[in-house]
Amino acid sequence: MIHTYNITGMTCDGCRAKVEKSLHTIEGIKAKVSLNPPTATITMEKHISIEKLQEALSAAGKYTIEMSKVEVIEYSETNKATEKSCCSTPSHHHKKESTLPSNAQAKYYCPMHCEGEKVYDKAGDCPVCGMDLVKASELTVSKTQYTCPMHPEVIQEDPGSCPICGMDLVAMEPSESEDQKTYTDLVKKMKIAVVFTVPIFIIAMIDMAHNNPLLQLMDSAKWNWVQLIFSLPVVFYACWIFFVRAWKSIITWNLNMFTLIGIGTGVSFLFSLVGMFFPDIFPSEFKTEHGTVLLYFEATTVILTLVLLGQLLEARAHSQTSGAIKELLKLAPTEATLVSEGSDKVISIHDIKKGDLLRVKPGDKIPVDGKITDGESSIDEAMITGEPIPVDKKKDDIIIAGTINGNKSFVMIAEKVGSETLLSQIVQMVNDASRSRAPIQKLADSIAKYFVPTVVIISLITFLIWANFGPEPALVYGFINAIAVLIIACPCALGLATPMSVMVGVGKGAQSGVLIKNAEALENMNKVNVLITDKTGTITEGKPSVEKIYSTNNSDTDLLQSIASLNQYSEHPLAQAVVNFAKSKSISLIEVKDFEAVAGKGVTGTVSNKKVALGNKKLMEQVKATVSEDLENKIIAEQKLGKTVSYIAVDGIAVGFVSILDAIKESSAAAIKELMRQGVEVIMLTGDNENTAKAVADELGLASYKAGCLPEDKLKEIKKLQAEGKIVAMAGDGINDAPALAQADIGIAMGTGTDVAIESAKITLVKGDLLGIVKAKNLSHAVMKNIKQNLFFAFFYNVLGVPIAAGVLYPFFGILLSPMIAALAMSFSSVSVIVNALRLKNLKL
């Protein structure tokens, strides 16, 4: 098999040769590397993971490897030299490190995504950055169990009565969530830390008074022993995890925030211990007027307690960032009413099967996706589409799981259950996207890599400068300021700046009916300056209806029967409109032979031994059908009214046409106007004819449009615009749009369209409305602004804080920063980033 990869980091032919040579060190592969473009074409005897390839490149230098956007896969077995494009569905697929794997549910990941999609089975801390691992959201509704209030040993899956006492079973309370457990554990440790830290702090502060009243009770040496004893629970229990993380970070050389905290507080604590037991080894400037060494137990414990407070606040704030997923999960009911053998039975949602008839009562949540089979009602779909006005639904209308029934009852048939429902797909997409990495995060990652070593070096330089050039006691000043530099620096604020905003932003989009596949799409949507849009189902309702059938010599009934029979095999909405029109006239469908759907043109087949073709003018040219001048004039007149007209040819002669009206969505004009106001060029590409396209474009105020576009024409137009340096978004809803959606920088699928289109797109609009693109654009702008605010805050905080801690203001203003104040500032820096990200929850889209 052959794969194409992108290589970054190569700057010359020497780099190219080095990369090629390093790849050849892996057994079983042959590599050909090019510098322009920077790609590697690798032939493998068997599958080799991208991680192993990266390992070989890392040994050679600072090179990275990733799958190419358009991958070529060749198999040497039965189908040699088979090429797959990004529009195809390759049978061998590499998943990017942008999202968690689908089996990551109930596992743990790092909120800074230090190791891409890697997850862990148990709670703990990240081996790279040291932060608490976060539990991935459960993507399915937990199965409710029932128990007897008098006999707790009775537990069953369904509601009912207790087999022992006959009492009604009650739903068991859900167990405490992992987020809550982490938070509860931190609260417990925080209480212990405060109880022991406050007395130490008081003792140290009173000791600075001129007439220390505590010395009347005991001498200063004994009070030092009290401070030591009180500090032990703080250091070795409540905050011991910080030292464990610091040690891990050093031995693995994944230096992070806890490296700095561990070094700073560890040095302070060890200095204090040595000062107590071996005071004679210290010079006089480290000693008090009583002859004892200046100890820093209060600094150690206060700093650790403040860092613990920051972790506590961060845990509380972080749980809110995944609130959108939790709210979406709450939409799914746990029970449904099954209609079986003339009676109703309450069952678990997990027991619903395709084809089951379910009764939905007033106020109930729709349990699964399906259709109404009996009755009608109004459905509140705001939680899925973001639209507050309830939608009237009648027999055969589609209804979505998680939406809420109005004040009428109806019966529905289950069509999609479990993970197939739109709600489940939304939750999965939101979960994946919220864990993905935006390109802008590479900046923070690059800086964080060198951040900690730089801070440690600055800390050492600070000590040396103060020790040699500072006022007396110079060593004390040097020691204190060096500790302050270590404590105030916060690489976590940099690391959290992007993922927190992405998580909240993606969740906000889902609640507004805008589903975003990954963070890259969220970032790039803000850069889009050209929107390519399809017409049918995108600008128009996508619910075409037949206006009239015109025939030159045959009866309208016979002609309608022929074209409806032909269209019964087509998935196109125009075809369905013809079939529905025939059914409304009680016309039966007959057998069709040699059916063929000609992409972008129409359909052909043999009906009643006659060759019938139904489609646009290009199809007529393809089947070499003769079109009379009178018929052509009649068709043009219909097209100028904005109607879609399909020619009908029988045995090579055009004998009539079908005129179809597909109303323009009320929101299309407003959406296009707003996008153009924001500087986005909107271009309509449609397979429809010039006259119909012009009528629609004129009504919408569109200056740019192209008619008669085949799927390959749309693809070429997008490539042309991209070659001009444009960032192109493509909005469509059909199978024919899938290649264009995949090629565009941002593919936008209408949620009302086909699964293929949705799979090819990076953004899906649940409501299938162009106003959703405006929402996506506004959301992208707000998220990117929020990320930049976070990054600025993190950069500015460290650029300003580290020099102040080092003492640059002392020569001018006499200001020094206490390590305890530095700890407080550091603790709140990460919390501030998360709180700023949470502001996106209140965004008006």
Secondary structure as GFF3:
##gff-version 3
##sequence-region A 1 845
A	DSSP	beta_strand	2	8	.	.	.	ID=ss1
A	DSSP	alpha_helix	13	24	.	.	.	ID=ss2
A	DSSP	beta_strand	29	34	.	.	.	ID=ss3
A	DSSP	beta_strand	39	44	.	.	.	ID=ss4
A	DSSP	alpha_helix	50	60	.	.	.	ID=ss5
A	DSSP	beta_strand	64	67	.	.	.	ID=ss6
A	DSSP	three_ten_helix	102	104	.	.	.	ID=ss7
A	DSSP	beta_strand	108	109	.	.	.	ID=ss8
A	DSSP	beta_strand	134	135	.	.	.	ID=ss9
A	DSSP	beta_strand	146	147	.	.	.	ID=ss10
A	DSSP	beta_strand	155	156	.	.	.	ID=ss11
A	DSSP	beta_strand	170	171	.	.	.	ID=ss12
A	DSSP	alpha_helix	178	207	.	.	.	ID=ss13
A	DSSP	three_ten_helix	213	216	.	.	.	ID=ss14
A	DSSP	alpha_helix	220	233	.	.	.	ID=ss15
A	DSSP	pi_helix	234	238	.	.	.	ID=ss16
A	DSSP	alpha_helix	240	251	.	.	.	ID=ss17
A	DSSP	alpha_helix	257	277	.	.	.	ID=ss18
A	DSSP	three_ten_helix	279	281	.	.	.	ID=ss19
A	DSSP	three_ten_helix	284	286	.	.	.	ID=ss20
A	DSSP	alpha_helix	297	321	.	.	.	ID=ss21
A	DSSP	alpha_helix	323	331	.	.	.	ID=ss22
A	DSSP	beta_strand	335	340	.	.	.	ID=ss23
A	DSSP	beta_strand	343	348	.	.	.	ID=ss24
A	DSSP	three_ten_helix	349	351	.	.	.	ID=ss25
A	DSSP	beta_strand	357	360	.	.	.	ID=ss26
A	DSSP	beta_strand	369	375	.	.	.	ID=ss27
A	DSSP	beta_strand	377	380	.	.	.	ID=ss28
A	DSSP	alpha_helix	382	385	.	.	.	ID=ss29
A	DSSP	beta_strand	391	393	.	.	.	ID=ss30
A	DSSP	beta_strand	398	399	.	.	.	ID=ss31
A	DSSP	beta_strand	404	405	.	.	.	ID=ss32
A	DSSP	beta_strand	410	416	.	.	.	ID=ss33
A	DSSP	three_ten_helix	418	420	.	.	.	ID=ss34
A	DSSP	alpha_helix	422	435	.	.	.	ID=ss35
A	DSSP	alpha_helix	441	469	.	.	.	ID=ss36
A	DSSP	alpha_helix	474	488	.	.	.	ID=ss37
A	DSSP	alpha_helix	491	511	.	.	.	ID=ss38
A	DSSP	beta_strand	514	516	.	.	.	ID=ss39
A	DSSP	alpha_helix	519	525	.	.	.	ID=ss40
A	DSSP	beta_strand	530	533	.	.	.	ID=ss41
A	DSSP	beta_strand	545	551	.	.	.	ID=ss42
A	DSSP	alpha_helix	556	567	.	.	.	ID=ss43
A	DSSP	alpha_helix	573	584	.	.	.	ID=ss44
A	DSSP	beta_strand	592	598	.	.	.	ID=ss45
A	DSSP	beta_strand	602	607	.	.	.	ID=ss46
A	DSSP	beta_strand	610	615	.	.	.	ID=ss47
A	DSSP	alpha_helix	617	622	.	.	.	ID=ss48
A	DSSP	alpha_helix	629	639	.	.	.	ID=ss49
A	DSSP	beta_strand	644	650	.	.	.	ID=ss50
A	DSSP	beta_strand	653	661	.	.	.	ID=ss51
A	DSSP	alpha_helix	666	677	.	.	.	ID=ss52
A	DSSP	beta_strand	681	685	.	.	.	ID=ss53
A	DSSP	alpha_helix	690	700	.	.	.	ID=ss54
A	DSSP	beta_strand	704	706	.	.	.	ID=ss55
A	DSSP	alpha_helix	711	723	.	.	.	ID=ss56
A	DSSP	beta_strand	728	732	.	.	.	ID=ss57
A	DSSP	three_ten_helix	735	737	.	.	.	ID=ss58
A	DSSP	alpha_helix	738	743	.	.	.	ID=ss59
A	DSSP	beta_strand	746	750	.	.	.	ID=ss60
A	DSSP	alpha_helix	755	760	.	.	.	ID=ss61
A	DSSP	beta_strand	763	765	.	.	.	ID=ss62
A	DSSP	alpha_helix	771	806	.	.	.	ID=ss63
A	DSSP	alpha_helix	810	813	.	.	.	ID=ss64
A	DSSP	alpha_helix	819	838	.	.	.	ID=ss65
A	DSSP	three_ten_helix	839	842	.	.	.	ID=ss66
###
